[in-house]
């Protein structure tokens, strides 16, 4: 027995003619329908975490403890680069 996923319909209004034209052309270039292109893009957007989720993940991590201050590490890397390039 085949089961089909329930599909919802979304209608987007007030899209500029330019945006519609560009999306339609992009879909045609990719050999897809406009609906397929937009559905795939919406799926991709829905998979990405929100900014709030990203901030929560970052906030839940342990702080990084560096053995050398960032400015000192950058300074040392620049000095090493300058020596390799034979700069004063």
N, C-alpha and C positions, 0 to 999 in steps of 0.2 A: 504494500500500500504506500503510495507516495504522499508525502506531507509537504505542503507549501507553507512557507513562512508568511505570516500575516503582513501585508504591506499597507503602509499609510500613505496618504496623499498630502502633499504640501503645495500650496499655491502661493507664488510670490508675485506681488503686484508692484507696479511703479518702477520697473527696471528700465533704465534708459535704453533707447534704440541702439546706441553705440555699444553698450555692454551686451545686449542681446545679440547683436551682429557678431561681436568678437567671440562670444562663447559658442555661437552656432558654427562659426568658421573653425574654431579650435576643435570642436567635436568632429566636424567633417574631415579635417586634416588627420585626425586620429582614427577615422573610420567608425565613429560611434554616433549615436543619436545625442541630441542636446540633453534629453532626459537621463541617458546613461552617464554623460559627463558630469552633470550636476549631482546625480545620485552618488557617484563615486567620490566627488569632492566633498559632499556632505558627510559621507561615511568617514572620510579621512579627517575632517574637522571634528567629528564626534569622537574619534579615537584619541585625539590629543587631550592631554590634561588641561584643565583650566588654570589660569594664573593662580587662583586660590589653592588649587591642589599642588601646584609646583611650590608655592610658598610654604605650604604645610609640610611637604617632603623635606624641603631645605631646613625648615625650622626644627624638624625632628632628628636631624643628624647631629652627631657629636661635633663640637668645634675642632677645627684643625689646629694643631699646635706645631708651629714651625721652629726648627732649630736655629734658623737664621731669619732675621727680619726681612720682609719682602724688599724693601728699598735697598738693603745691603746686597741681597742676591742679584737684583737687577743691576746694581752698580758693578758688581764683580763680573757679571756676564758681559756687560758693555766694555769693561776694561779688557777682558779676555778677547772679545771681538776686535777691539781697537789694536791690540797687540798682534793679532793674526793678520790684520789689514795693514800693519805697520804704520799706524797713526800715532801722532804725539799725544 
